[in-house]
Amino acid sequence: MTSASSPWFSSAIVEIGLRARDRIAHSREGWHTTVDHHARIADAVARRAPDRAEEATRTLLEHSAASLERSQI
């Protein structure tokens, strides 16, 4: 088994990714902004409103991209 295929190595890589994600998602605006964006998507899906879901998803992606730029990761 190579180090890249070991469970420990995989767990370490996932942890690094999650820490980076958390630093972005929970940065300046706070976690509530990210949760609000996801709630809008979930609400649109639950209401079977694909246009609203798409718009909410695009807004979330734009917000995420802006947060990533600001965090300079």
Secondary structure, DSSP 8 states (H G I E B T S, - for coil): --GGGSHHHHHHHHHHHHHHHHHHHTSTT-HHHHHHHHHHHHHHHHTT-HHHHHHHHHHHHHHHHHHHHHHT-
